Structure formats: C-alpha cells, structure tokens
C-alpha cells in the first residue's frame, strides 16, 4: 500500500486533541505555520502513530497535547517513537469548538508561545506519587465511612443509650449494617498502613529523598505526611528561583486584581497540588503550637485579619522555609526529581 508523504527533512509540530475514543491530529510546519495534514486516529493505536510518522521521513517531530485524564501516555509514546513529547496546560480557545480546530489551536499556540508547558516526570516518579495519592484517597474514604457509621447510629438512637427506645431491632439487621461498615474501616486502615510502610521504604531506598527528608523534618511543623507531600508532589525544587515562587506554586498566595491605579488582593489562588496545600496548612497549626516566633506572628496577624487568614500566612511562610531548607541541602547533594511539578521555563 502506497501512502502519500506529508513532509521530509523539516521541523514539524503535531498538535493532538486527545479523547478516549480518538485522537485528532494536526501536522503544522514549524517554520511558516502552515497546516500540512489533518487526521483522526480512531481508535488510538501505536501502529497508527508509527504509520503517520513514517510519512514524515527525516523530520524533527514535536508531539504536543493538553494535560488530561490520559496522563503522560502519549508523551511516553512520542519519546519511544523517536519524537519529542510536550505536554501543555489546558486552555480555552476563542470561537466555535471542534476536535479538529482544537488540535490546530494546540499546535499553533505552541509555536506562538501562548501555552504553559507542564513538566512530565519519569515513569518511576509517577508510580511513587501514585502510592501517596492512593493513600490519601483511602484516608478520605475511611473518613467518609466513619461519618456514615456515626449517622447510622444517630438515626437509630444507638449513640444515645440514655434515651428510652420504643422499638428494638430484634432481627439484627442494624448489627449487620454496622459490622459491614466497621469491616470497611478496618480494611481501609490496614491498606493505609501498608501504603505508609511502602512510602517509608521509598524514602529510605532513595539517597536523594533520604537526605532531603532529614532536612525537612528538622523544621518546626513539618511531619512525615508533609515531607511525603513535598518530596513526591513536587517535581523539582530547583525549578523555583525564589522561595516566594514556590509558595505561589502551592496556591497559598493571594490573587492580584489590578486595573489602572487600583490594586486589590483577593483570595488565595488554590493552584498546585491540593494535598500539598492541605498538608502545609496542617503543618502551620503544628508550627503555631511549637514555634514561639510563629505563634507570636499568628496571634498578631489574627487580631487584625482573623485566624483563617493568619494560618494561611503561617502556611505560606512554612512553604518558604521548606524551599530554603532544600536550597541549603542542595549545596551538599543534588535534589530529587519528584513526581509532578511546575511548568517548564
């Protein structure tokens, strides 16, 4: 079967609009921005990409797609096939929406520098991060199950033994339901403990993780969970030039709204990993209890701005301390390349 050649010995940008059932591809010349080819790979298969790249002999191909639920699969495939993979942050496009137009927008926005690049970690780092995320998900599910159990006991008068009950469950159905919920709690607790042991082993077996974890655990308010979140949820602390930029990445900095000469600070941006931000807030409360300096800062600010804003400010300061501790440790040993991180420069 003879296939028509798309391009040869030139630079190509291939924008891909990714969905579950198909990938819309737009091949654009990296020099003049002209669309050379448009296609829909349905269903997405490795052989289809191999055939498409074979029609561009000698070309330097850059595969660009937006980050989504499909993860870094296409990024890994592009590298395996000898091309460059680039992941960009999702963004809205002006005008009517079609999959073909989205693929074209992705390619041309990348060429014009209008996209924010997303750092793609190595596969081993993604797996380590997934252990932590699964542990966090199980913690949330256990809390939800405990709330269901409390609601059940309250509804049927089981949590108020002093009140006289007119009817009793002679069939034992309530006991069956309670035991089922308790079984779920015990099962999740067991799995959480197993995952935590796995996380401890990951930190212990990696020399970079181990060295940086020691530096972080010396900080007031930084415990084991916060240390895990920093090591596994931040790809590269070297990517942040200043402590303020790392604090901004955690989403604990207030948003800025300005127009003309008017400037107004709004709520925190809530960007970056939510689990990391939550761990920093919990660490901030611990820091207030054990650090006299942070306690005085918190009490002074809470009088003027309230406790909620004050504890966010303490958490932001804690994030800056973490960056400085990592920078000090960086002088003696290279920093770890963790899981997910900020945009590439």
Buried (B, 14 or more C-beta within 10 A) or exposed (E): EEEEEBBEEBBBBBBBBBBEEBBBBBBBBBEEEEBBBBBBBEEBEEEBBEEBBEBBEEBBBBBBBBBEEBEBEBBBBBBEBEBBBBBBEEEEEEEEEEBBBBBBBBBBBBBEEEBEBBBBBBEEBBEBBEBBBBBBBBBEBBEEBBEBBEEBBEEBBBEEEEEEEEEEEEEEEBEEBBEEBEEBBEEBEEBBEEBBEBBEEBBEEBEBBBBBBEBBEEBBBBBBBBBBBBBBBBBBBBBBEEBBBBBBBBBBBBEEEEEEEEEEEEEBBEBBBEBBBBBBBBBBEBBBEEBEEBBEBBEEBBEEEEEEBBBBBBBBBBBBBBBBBBBEBBEEEEBBBBBBBBBBE
